[in-house]
Amino acid sequence: QVGSAGVASPGLTMTTFWKLGVAVVAAVAAAAECGDGSCPRNVTRDHLLLQRKVASVVKTGHDSNESTGKMFTRTRNTQTGQCDKEFVNLGRDGEPDMTECQGDCDDHSDCAPGLKCKERNWNEAVPGCHGFAYNRMDYCYNPACDSDMPSLPELDSSYGSQGGSDMPKCAGDCDEDSDCAGSLKCFQRDGHQAIPGCSGRGISNFDYCYDPDEDDDEDTSTSTASTTASTAGSTTASTTTPLTGGDCLCVFDIDRTLTGKQGTANKDCPQNKEIPGIMDYAYSRGWLTISDAGQNLQQTFCNQCYLGIVSAGWASGPDEKDYLLDHVLLSEPYTKLREEYPKAARWSRRRTLGSPLVLGYADRKKQDAVEGIVKWYAQRGITIRSSKVHFFGDRTENIGPFASKGYNSREISCDSRDQHHHNGMVGYCGALVSEIVDTPGVKLCSDPEPVTTVPPSDSTAPSENQPTPGGECLCVFDIDRTLTGKQGIRGPDSDCPNNKKASFIWDAAYSGGWLHLSEAGQNLKKTFCNDCYLGVVSAGSASGYHSAERRYLLKKVLRSRPFKRLQRKEPEAKEWSDDGEVNSPLVLRWPDRTKQDAVTGIVQWYATKDIHIAASDVHFFGDRTENIGPFRQTGFNSREISCSTRDYSIGNGIVGLCGAALSEIVNTKGVVEC
């Protein structure tokens, strides 16, 4: 008896072996007819049918152990010992003799002996493989891993975009689990992401009902303790709970947090460590460089916590992922959990949260992924309180939103920023060990460190910024995507129906085009700012010296009763400051993340005109998250705008789309982010 590996096997009877031999001989004979390339179409078809017959014979071979009566269904890969490997993308041309889950292949001959090339029309599943795979790329796979895969039902989009109630498996579009029948759930996907247990592409961004028991990224088993608790009401602690620590969770971004900019080790970032041979494609290409904190997590409080990852990137491939798992993501509770539950070391993608390691999750929404990780741990009997959840990342826009969940979050790489990316939007050296600390709440780089306050003595002089009896106020605005919207988007059927085009006024910001005013930009006189002095702080240039845009903004947009009176009295109030100094209330070319300093300069400029404005009556409005939080240390008010419309073509929505809505220009105290 001969098994699939060509050696004696109890899985095939002599009768089955005889059928197999006949099928193989027939297949060889059919192939011989095609040796000169003139194979008739029907012979090619019959050859394919014979190949399928061979596979069918192998699949239906019976186990010779009559006491078990089991079918011979799945054979483990003799090279890897498992049918669970991660995709490896080797480019369009691939390489010779590629192994399991490597691609791109064009033919079975591109794969190692015994493997086949899985040809895909889009993003169909590949037997025995998981992880990130490029659409339409073909991958080598082990046929033995496909031996027990039933034919999957096609995605059914006939319910339309409104969906229905009690929809069956693989039907959509669904919006929530209650749209699906029974225990089925709604799989929220991006684009044509594969649906567990279903085949076909479906309609882009349609969500479909699926059986969670068929999701490879979901664990269908639970720990002994959690099962006992759910069935018998037991309060016994989970068997996955470590002996020490484990009541807290540390979640990290990867790029410029656990890693630093490639090529900076022993140079700009002497504490960083370069890993030759492992390529990191994040932002710029180069050898993987581990940050100070990335090398020493075991020296921080996180060594006593469970761990997680939420990254907008993809960790560049298996080599980087393996290194992170083996050398970076180390803590006592997490290491113990991985020993007991190996799937804790698997990588999930986007909204399929099948592990605590999540890749491809959009910026500004990472708090939702962390919430999913907390639930993932809870499903395994590990309950972590919100106050014990900590997120560490380098991008300002990702920190503030954690306040809505009650989690702690801290911006890192504060002393080193990569000025080549949106004026320091991302870190440079990555996290320092000194930044991985157990502090409550939300902490931005711009927030002042707590200091011991001393009660003022009777001789303390009153602050120059105390409110005057007149109650003066100041409204300062960003320009691009605040007073303006994205060029070319307006009209009732557009994303920005309230925006207005200023004919023949060129706006050079971002993509360039005719100037479009936001709803607020057209109607400042309808806001409380009509009774305040005005100012501008923009990183842009308002389309350059002596531009038509500058003249238009002064004449049509920056209008209020006090500011108009001041301009008549002080011509300097109409001038633009764009030389790095604040010589007027209209400041241009001022770097992001430091706009609070320019506003301080504007307040001081007004004071030289005998107009004293209290810090509590100063308001800044802008569309970029990174510019809002830094105002906390000044006592000024700041508010992020264009919250409901973001331009995702630029930095995952780091800037607004339509600009400020009229409803967003309000007199509220403090710092308010979207």
JOMO-V304074 format. One record per residue. N is the residue number from 0. SS is DSSP state (alpha for helix, beta for strand, coil for the rest). OMEGA is omega in whole degrees, 0 to 359 (999 if undefined). Layout:
BEGIN
N|SS|OMEGA / N|SS|OMEGA
END
This chain:
BEGIN
0|coil|186 / 1|beta|178 / 2|coil|184 / 3|coil|180 / 4|coil|178 / 5|coil|180 / 6|coil|180 / 7|beta|182 / 8|coil|176 / 9|coil|186 / 10|coil|183 / 11|coil|177 / 12|coil|178 / 13|alpha|179 / 14|alpha|179 / 15|alpha|180 / 16|alpha|179 / 17|alpha|178 / 18|alpha|180 / 19|alpha|180 / 20|alpha|179 / 21|alpha|181 / 22|alpha|180 / 23|alpha|179 / 24|alpha|179 / 25|alpha|180 / 26|alpha|178 / 27|alpha|180 / 28|alpha|179 / 29|alpha|180 / 30|alpha|181 / 31|alpha|180 / 32|alpha|184 / 33|coil|186 / 34|coil|181 / 35|coil|178 / 36|coil|182 / 37|coil|183 / 38|coil|176 / 39|coil|183 / 40|alpha|182 / 41|alpha|177 / 42|alpha|177 / 43|alpha|179 / 44|alpha|181 / 45|alpha|177 / 46|alpha|179 / 47|alpha|179 / 48|alpha|178 / 49|alpha|177 / 50|alpha|178 / 51|alpha|178 / 52|alpha|178 / 53|alpha|180 / 54|alpha|181 / 55|alpha|179 / 56|alpha|180 / 57|alpha|183 / 58|alpha|188 / 59|coil|178 / 60|coil|183 / 61|beta|173 / 62|coil|182 / 63|coil|178 / 64|coil|186 / 65|coil|181 / 66|coil|180 / 67|coil|181 / 68|coil|183 / 69|coil|175 / 70|beta|175 / 71|coil|189 / 72|coil|184 / 73|coil|177 / 74|coil|178 / 75|coil|178 / 76|coil|183 / 77|coil|180 / 78|coil|185 / 79|coil|182 / 80|coil|180 / 81|coil|174 / 82|coil|185 / 83|coil|181 / 84|beta|183 / 85|beta|179 / 86|coil|174 / 87|beta|183 / 88|beta|185 / 89|coil|178 / 90|coil|185 / 91|coil|184 / 92|coil|180 / 93|coil|177 / 94|coil|177 / 95|coil|174 / 96|coil|178 / 97|beta|182 / 98|coil|186 / 99|coil|172 / 100|coil|174 / 101|beta|180 / 102|beta|22 / 103|coil|175 / 104|coil|178 / 105|coil|184 / 106|coil|179 / 107|alpha|182 / 108|alpha|177 / 109|alpha|185 / 110|beta|178 / 111|coil|180 / 112|coil|179 / 113|coil|180 / 114|beta|179 / 115|beta|178 / 116|beta|179 / 117|beta|180 / 118|coil|186 / 119|coil|176 / 120|coil|179 / 121|coil|181 / 122|coil|179 / 123|coil|180 / 124|coil|176 / 125|coil|184 / 126|coil|176 / 127|coil|184 / 128|beta|176 / 129|beta|180 / 130|coil|183 / 131|coil|177 / 132|coil|179 / 133|coil|176 / 134|coil|178 / 135|coil|176 / 136|coil|181 / 137|coil|187 / 138|beta|174 / 139|beta|179 / 140|beta|179 / 141|beta|182 / 142|alpha|180 / 143|alpha|180 / 144|alpha|181 / 145|alpha|192 / 146|coil|180 / 147|coil|179 / 148|coil|178 / 149|coil|175 / 150|coil|186 / 151|coil|178 / 152|beta|179 / 153|beta|174 / 154|coil|183 / 155|beta|182 / 156|coil|187 / 157|coil|179 / 158|coil|177 / 159|coil|185 / 160|coil|178 / 161|coil|179 / 162|coil|180 / 163|coil|178 / 164|coil|179 / 165|coil|180 / 166|beta|181 / 167|coil|179 / 168|coil|177 / 169|coil|179 / 170|beta|179 / 171|beta|20 / 172|coil|175 / 173|coil|178 / 174|coil|181 / 175|coil|185 / 176|alpha|183 / 177|alpha|177 / 178|alpha|186 / 179|beta|183 / 180|coil|172 / 181|coil|183 / 182|coil|179 / 183|coil|178 / 184|beta|179 / 185|beta|180 / 186|beta|179 / 187|coil|187 / 188|coil|175 / 189|coil|176 / 190|coil|180 / 191|coil|180 / 192|coil|182 / 193|coil|178 / 194|coil|180 / 195|coil|177 / 196|coil|181 / 197|beta|178 / 198|beta|180 / 199|coil|183 / 200|coil|187 / 201|coil|180 / 202|coil|183 / 203|coil|177 / 204|coil|168 / 205|coil|176 / 206|coil|188 / 207|beta|177 / 208|beta|180 / 209|beta|178 / 210|coil|183 / 211|alpha|178 / 212|alpha|181 / 213|alpha|181 / 214|coil|180 / 215|coil|181 / 216|coil|177 / 217|coil|177 / 218|coil|181 / 219|coil|177 / 220|coil|177 / 221|coil|179 / 222|coil|181 / 223|alpha|183 / 224|alpha|183 / 225|alpha|177 / 226|alpha|179 / 227|alpha|181 / 228|alpha|184 / 229|alpha|184 / 230|alpha|185 / 231|alpha|179 / 232|coil|181 / 233|coil|177 / 234|coil|179 / 235|coil|181 / 236|coil|179 / 237|coil|179 / 238|coil|179 / 239|coil|180 / 240|coil|183 / 241|coil|180 / 242|coil|179 / 243|coil|177 / 244|coil|174 / 245|coil|178 / 246|coil|181 / 247|coil|183 / 248|beta|175 / 249|beta|180 / 250|beta|185 / 251|beta|160 / 252|coil|179 / 253|coil|189 / 254|coil|181 / 255|coil|172 / 256|coil|171 / 257|coil|176 / 258|beta|173 / 259|coil|178 / 260|coil|181 / 261|coil|177 / 262|coil|183 / 263|coil|181 / 264|beta|180 / 265|coil|177 / 266|coil|179 / 267|coil|182 / 268|beta|188 / 269|coil|181 / 270|coil|181 / 271|coil|183 / 272|beta|179 / 273|beta|180 / 274|beta|182 / 275|beta|177 / 276|beta|178 / 277|beta|185 / 278|beta|176 / 279|beta|185 / 280|coil|183 / 281|coil|179 / 282|coil|176 / 283|coil|187 / 284|coil|177 / 285|beta|180 / 286|beta|179 / 287|beta|181 / 288|beta|184 / 289|beta|181 / 290|coil|178 / 291|alpha|179 / 292|alpha|179 / 293|alpha|178 / 294|alpha|193 / 295|coil|179 / 296|alpha|180 / 297|alpha|177 / 298|alpha|181 / 299|coil|179 / 300|alpha|181 / 301|alpha|177 / 302|alpha|178 / 303|alpha|183 / 304|coil|167 / 305|beta|185 / 306|beta|176 / 307|beta|179 / 308|beta|167 / 309|beta|184 / 310|coil|174 / 311|coil|179 / 312|coil|186 / 313|coil|178 / 314|coil|165 / 315|coil|177 / 316|coil|187 / 317|alpha|183 / 318|alpha|179 / 319|alpha|180 / 320|alpha|180 / 321|alpha|180 / 322|alpha|179 / 323|alpha|181 / 324|alpha|186 / 325|alpha|189 / 326|alpha|186 / 327|alpha|185 / 328|coil|184 / 329|coil|172 / 330|coil|183 / 331|alpha|181 / 332|alpha|184 / 333|alpha|178 / 334|alpha|179 / 335|alpha|179 / 336|alpha|180 / 337|alpha|178 / 338|alpha|182 / 339|alpha|186 / 340|coil|187 / 341|alpha|182 / 342|alpha|176 / 343|alpha|180 / 344|alpha|177 / 345|coil|182 / 346|beta|177 / 347|beta|179 / 348|beta|177 / 349|coil|188 / 350|coil|176 / 351|beta|187 / 352|coil|181 / 353|coil|180 / 354|coil|178 / 355|coil|182 / 356|beta|191 / 357|beta|180 / 358|beta|175 / 359|coil|182 / 360|coil|190 / 361|coil|172 / 362|coil|182 / 363|coil|179 / 364|coil|186 / 365|alpha|177 / 366|alpha|178 / 367|alpha|178 / 368|alpha|178 / 369|alpha|176 / 370|alpha|176 / 371|alpha|178 / 372|alpha|178 / 373|alpha|179 / 374|alpha|178 / 375|alpha|177 / 376|alpha|181 / 377|alpha|179 / 378|alpha|179 / 379|coil|175 / 380|coil|181 / 381|coil|184 / 382|coil|182 / 383|coil|180 / 384|coil|181 / 385|alpha|182 / 386|alpha|180 / 387|alpha|179 / 388|beta|183 / 389|beta|174 / 390|beta|179 / 391|beta|180 / 392|beta|187 / 393|coil|185 / 394|coil|183 / 395|alpha|186 / 396|alpha|182 / 397|alpha|188 / 398|coil|184 / 399|alpha|183 / 400|alpha|180 / 401|alpha|179 / 402|alpha|182 / 403|alpha|181 / 404|alpha|184 / 405|coil|179 / 406|coil|174 / 407|beta|177 / 408|beta|184 / 409|beta|174 / 410|beta|183 / 411|coil|186 / 412|coil|185 / 413|coil|183 / 414|coil|180 / 415|coil|180 / 416|beta|180 / 417|beta|184 / 418|coil|178 / 419|coil|180 / 420|coil|175 / 421|coil|175 / 422|coil|176 / 423|coil|180 / 424|coil|181 / 425|beta|179 / 426|beta|182 / 427|coil|180 / 428|coil|184 / 429|coil|187 / 430|coil|171 / 431|coil|176 / 432|alpha|182 / 433|alpha|180 / 434|alpha|180 / 435|coil|186 / 436|coil|182 / 437|coil|179 / 438|coil|182 / 439|coil|173 / 440|coil|182 / 441|beta|185 / 442|beta|176 / 443|coil|178 / 444|coil|184 / 445|coil|181 / 446|coil|178 / 447|coil|175 / 448|coil|181 / 449|coil|179 / 450|coil|178 / 451|coil|182 / 452|coil|179 / 453|coil|179 / 454|coil|182 / 455|coil|177 / 456|coil|181 / 457|coil|184 / 458|coil|182 / 459|coil|181 / 460|coil|179 / 461|coil|181 / 462|coil|178 / 463|coil|184 / 464|coil|176 / 465|coil|183 / 466|coil|175 / 467|coil|180 / 468|coil|182 / 469|coil|178 / 470|coil|180 / 471|coil|177 / 472|coil|184 / 473|beta|174 / 474|beta|180 / 475|beta|185 / 476|beta|160 / 477|coil|179 / 478|coil|189 / 479|coil|180 / 480|coil|172 / 481|coil|171 / 482|coil|178 / 483|beta|173 / 484|coil|180 / 485|coil|183 / 486|coil|175 / 487|coil|181 / 488|coil|178 / 489|coil|177 / 490|coil|187 / 491|coil|182 / 492|coil|182 / 493|coil|175 / 494|coil|183 / 495|coil|186 / 496|coil|183 / 497|coil|180 / 498|coil|185 / 499|beta|178 / 500|beta|173 / 501|beta|189 / 502|beta|173 / 503|beta|173 / 504|beta|185 / 505|beta|177 / 506|beta|185 / 507|coil|185 / 508|coil|176 / 509|coil|187 / 510|coil|180 / 511|coil|179 / 512|beta|179 / 513|beta|183 / 514|beta|175 / 515|beta|179 / 516|beta|174 / 517|coil|178 / 518|alpha|179 / 519|alpha|180 / 520|alpha|178 / 521|alpha|194 / 522|coil|179 / 523|alpha|180 / 524|alpha|180 / 525|alpha|181 / 526|coil|178 / 527|alpha|181 / 528|alpha|177 / 529|alpha|178 / 530|alpha|183 / 531|coil|168 / 532|beta|185 / 533|beta|175 / 534|beta|178 / 535|beta|169 / 536|beta|183 / 537|coil|174 / 538|coil|179 / 539|coil|185 / 540|coil|185 / 541|coil|176 / 542|coil|170 / 543|coil|181 / 544|coil|175 / 545|coil|182 / 546|coil|176 / 547|alpha|179 / 548|alpha|179 / 549|alpha|180 / 550|alpha|181 / 551|alpha|180 / 552|alpha|180 / 553|alpha|186 / 554|alpha|190 / 555|alpha|189 / 556|alpha|186 / 557|coil|186 / 558|coil|172 / 559|coil|183 / 560|alpha|180 / 561|alpha|184 / 562|alpha|178 / 563|alpha|178 / 564|alpha|181 / 565|alpha|181 / 566|alpha|177 / 567|alpha|184 / 568|alpha|185 / 569|coil|179 / 570|alpha|179 / 571|alpha|180 / 572|alpha|178 / 573|alpha|184 / 574|coil|179 / 575|beta|177 / 576|beta|179 / 577|coil|178 / 578|coil|180 / 579|coil|178 / 580|coil|180 / 581|coil|180 / 582|coil|180 / 583|coil|179 / 584|coil|182 / 585|beta|191 / 586|beta|181 / 587|coil|178 / 588|coil|180 / 589|coil|188 / 590|coil|172 / 591|coil|180 / 592|coil|178 / 593|coil|185 / 594|alpha|177 / 595|alpha|179 / 596|alpha|178 / 597|alpha|178 / 598|alpha|175 / 599|alpha|178 / 600|alpha|179 / 601|alpha|177 / 602|alpha|179 / 603|alpha|177 / 604|alpha|178 / 605|alpha|180 / 606|alpha|178 / 607|alpha|177 / 608|coil|179 / 609|coil|175 / 610|coil|185 / 611|coil|186 / 612|coil|179 / 613|coil|179 / 614|alpha|182 / 615|alpha|179 / 616|alpha|177 / 617|beta|183 / 618|beta|175 / 619|beta|179 / 620|beta|180 / 621|beta|186 / 622|coil|185 / 623|coil|183 / 624|alpha|185 / 625|alpha|181 / 626|alpha|187 / 627|coil|184 / 628|alpha|182 / 629|alpha|180 / 630|alpha|181 / 631|alpha|185 / 632|alpha|184 / 633|coil|188 / 634|coil|176 / 635|coil|173 / 636|beta|177 / 637|beta|183 / 638|beta|175 / 639|beta|183 / 640|coil|186 / 641|coil|186 / 642|coil|184 / 643|coil|179 / 644|coil|180 / 645|beta|179 / 646|beta|184 / 647|coil|174 / 648|coil|180 / 649|coil|173 / 650|coil|178 / 651|coil|176 / 652|coil|181 / 653|coil|179 / 654|beta|178 / 655|beta|178 / 656|coil|182 / 657|coil|185 / 658|coil|186 / 659|coil|170 / 660|coil|180 / 661|alpha|182 / 662|alpha|182 / 663|alpha|180 / 664|coil|186 / 665|coil|182 / 666|coil|178 / 667|coil|183 / 668|coil|175 / 669|coil|182 / 670|beta|185 / 671|beta|176 / 672|coil|180 / 673|coil|999
END
